[in-house]
């Protein structure tokens, strides 16, 4: 964490907090009685999940703070010595591993955690410091109408994406601000025999990138509208755009997909609320996994369901080998190097 990039981000977040008077979310008027939950779950799915929680636990008031992964991570780091959040819900697991290594998480085994797929839960600690809820992976959203208009084939592999014929046609998330961006970069670095080969590949990919976005969803949306006809995004968003009727096809790279887990954790603090454990019990339950399954084909409890038609027949088999702890330990160095090499094509921050 001792690096220029993260220190700069933390300063920005602290400035934002001071400017907004420390507002913690949607129900700030009941701050003392509320459970403070930090999340990066996509907004359009979040409301469905929350409706289920409110139905199950109408007596627990949530003070929800939702933002992109990069902002949530930076905010938690900025508040390390005086944590405001009680619970982290649906944040990339590599960031939670990083927080745990910094002594920021409290161990807790949610009810039913024995039903979790072993690889999708903390196997290093008992009680667990984090529990996964769903896996999401790199997918390529391609506008078929634009490809036909340009007379270009639909890319099927990572190698296809570096073909000069796609120059300027691709958008991709920035790994500093997007969990999707980071899982894609981390996946590429582990795909090749050496990290140097991975960076050499990204040099070539950079030549074809039109813009790096600060949202993992945005490239799929841009592909759907044709603004950038090829969008490196994540599976749930690409398929949702396809199902909306856009002239879109979702491509899962033949080499495999980078991936990570959306995961939950209990923040270590002096006054851990019992409601925080109640929330984690709910958030990791099989019934809530059913709700996550509307967005994710792979949930941390195997629901035994057939994946949607646009997915590979075996979604788990699409996942590249991924050392989550390596990604966590190297996150800062990877992001710093990526920014140094490629950030010039990133969209302006709002």
N, C-alpha and C positions, 0 to 999 in steps of 0.2 A: 504493500500500500504506500510505501514511501517513494513516490514518483510524481513527477510534475503533472501528468495528466490527471490522476485521481485527486491530487491536492487542488487543482484548478476547478474540477467539477464540484468538489466539496464546498469550496468557497462560493461558487455560484448557487448551490443549493441553500447554504446558510443565508445568503443574501436574499433569496426568494422567500425563505421562511420569515426573515425579519420584515420583509416588505408586506407580507400578508398577515402579519400579526400572530404567526404561529398557528393559524387555523389548521386543524388536524383532519378535516373531512366534512362529510355531509351532515353530521349530527353533533356539531361542536357544542351546542348549548347544553348537552348532557355529558360533557366530556368526562367528568369524574365517575359517572355511572356507566359509561359506554366502554365497550371492548374495541380497542384500536387495532384495526386490521390493515396491513399494507399488502397490496396485491398488484400484479401485472396481468391478470386475466383479461382477455379481450372484452371490451365494454358490452358488446351486443350479446354475449353469452352470460356476462356477469349478472344481469338482472334476473335471468331465469334461476340461476343458482341461489341468489339472495332471496327470491320468493319462496324457495323451498326451505331455506333456513328460518325465515320469519314464520313460516307455517309450523315448523318443528319446535322453534324456541322463541315464541312471541315476547317472552320476558327479557330477552337479551338484546340490548340496543348496540348496534354496530356503528362505530365511527370509522368509515371506510376511506382509505387513501389509495386511489388508483392512478397509476401512471405507467409509462414504458419501463422496461426492465432496467435500463441504464440509470434513469432518474430515481427509481425506487432503491436500487443498490447504493447509489451515491447518498441518498437521504439517510439510509440506515447507517452507513459509514460515518456520516456527519454527526449523527446522534449517538455514536458508540458509547460515549461517557455519560450520556443522559438519555437512554432510550425512551422514545415516545410510543412506539408500537408494542402491542402485546403479542401479536401473532403475525407471521408471514404466511400468506396464502397464495399459492400458484406463482412462484418465482423460480427462475432457472436453478437447478440443483447445484451447478458449479458455484454459483454465488453463495448458496447456503453452506456448502463445504468450506468456502473461503471464510465466511462468518464464523463457522465452528472452529476453524483453526485459529481464529482470533479470540476465541473464548466468549463469543457473543450469544451462543444458543444454549438453552436448557434442555436436558434430555426428557423425553416423554414418549411412551408407547401408547398411541391412541387405541381405543377399543377396536378389536377386529384386525389389528395390524398383522396378526399371524396369517391373514388371508392375502397379504400383499405379495406380488411376485418378488422373490428374494432380491433380484438385481435392482428393483425399484424402491428399495428401502435401505437405510443406513445399516450396514452389516458390521461396522467397526465399533459401534458403541451400544451399550445396553444400560439404561434406556437409550433409544434412538434419538439422534439430534435432528434428523429430518426424515420425512416420509414422502415418497412420490405419489402423485395423483394420476398423471398421464404422461405419455411420451409424445413429443411432436418432432417432426423431421423436415429436412429440406425437400421441397418440391418446386418444380418449375412450371409456372403458369404461362401458357403460350396462346396468343391470339391467332387462331387459325385463319380468320379472314384477312388479317394483316399479312400473315406469312404467304397466303395465296396471292395477295395483291403485289407483294414484293418478289414473288417467284422463288421463295426460299423454303427449304425443307424444315420440318419441325425438329429441333434438337432433341436428341434422346439420351445423350451422355454428357458428362462434364467436359470431355474432350471436344465434343461438338461445340460447346459454348465458346471455345477460344478460336474458332474458325473466323478469319477476318471478314467473312460475309455478314457476320452479325454485329459489326462494329457500330457502336452507338445505340443499339437496339435493346440493351439489357439494363434493367434496374435491379438493385440488390440492397439489402439492409446493411447499415453501418454497424459493425460489431460492438462499437463503443456505446451505442444507445439502444441496440436491439438484441434481445436474446436470440432471435432467429438468425441475425447476422453473425453472432458469435458461434452458435452451434454449427453454422455452415462453414465458417473459417476453421474452427477446431476440427471438424470432420475432414476437411480437405488436407489439413496438416497431418492427420493420422492416416489418410488414404494412401499416401505415397510412402516409399521406403524410407525417406528421410524428410525432415522438416524443410531442408533446403529445396528439395524438389517441390514441396507444397508451395513454398513462397514463389518459386519460379513459375509454377502454374498460375498463381494469382497475379503475377506480373502480366502474363498474357491475357488473363481474364479482364484485368483492369483496362486493357486497350479497347475492349468491346463494351465496357460499362458506360452507359449514358449518364447515370446518376446513382448515388448511394443515398438511400432514404433513412430516416430515423425511426421508421416503423417497420416491423416485420410483415405487416399486412399490406402495406402500401404497394409493393411491387406487384402483388396479385391484382390489386384494384387497378393499377396503371396498365397492366396487361389486358384486363377486361375492357378498358376504355380505348386501348390502342395507343396510349401516350408513349409507352415503352412496351412493345409487343411481347417481350420476353421478360418475365419477372421471377427472380429467385426469391421464393417466399417459403411458407410452411404449408403442410398438407391441408389442415383444416380450412384455412382461408382460401387457398387456391380452389379447393373443391366447392366451397360455398359460392365463390364467384362463378364457377362452371355451372352449378345447379341453378343459379339465378337467371340463366338464359343467355349469358354473354357468350360470344363465339370463342370459347376457351377450351383448351384441353390441359389437364394436369399431367405432367410428366414426372415420373420418379426415376432419377438417373440410374442407368443400368449398372453402374459401379456400386450403387448403394447410396444411402442418404445419411448425412450427418444428423445427429439427434441429441436431444437432452430431455430431461424430465421437468415438468412443472411439479414443484414440491412445496411442502408446508413445514413450518418450524415454530417452536416456542422461543420467544426472545428472553434471554436471561436478564432479569432485573430484580430489584429488591422486593417488589410487591407483585408476584405472579398471581393473576386472578384465576379463580376456579373456572370462570366462564371461558377462559382461554382454552382450557383442556376440554371443556364441553364442545367448543367450536371445532377443535381438532378432531375430536371423536366423530362429529358430524361430517367434517370435510374429508375424512378418510373412509367413510362408511360406504358399503356397497350401494346403498340407495342413492347416495350423492354421486358415486361413480357412474351411475346410469345417466345423470345429468351431464357429467363431463363427456360421456360417450357421444353426445350430440355434436361435440366439436372435435373430439379425438377418437381415432379408431383404436388406439392402444391405451387402455386404462391400467392403473396399477393393480387392480383386481381383475382377473380374467373373467369377463362377463359371458364368455362362450358365444359371442355373436359373430355372424358373418359380416366382414367389412363391407362398406359401400362399394358399389360397382367400380368407381374410379380408382380404387386402391389395388395394389398387388394382392394376389390371393392370400399371401402370407405377409402381412404388414411387419411382423417381428423380423422376418427374414430379410426385409429391405434395409434394416438398420445396419450401418457400418459398425465395425468394432470401435468402441469408444471408451476410453479410460476417463471416467468422470473426475477422478481425483487428479489426474494429469491436467485436465482442462482447468480445474479450479486452481491448481498450483501455478499454472502458467498463464492464467487469464490476463493479468496486468501486463506482462511482457508481450503477449500476443497483441493485445489491443494497442499498446504503445507503438509497437512496430508497424501495425496496420495503419495507424493514423499517420505516422511519419511517411509511409510509402504512398498511401492512396487517398487520404482525406480531402485532397484538392477537388475531388468530384462529388463531395457530399453536398446535399441540399442545405440551404441555410437553416439554422435552428430558429424555431418560432420564439 
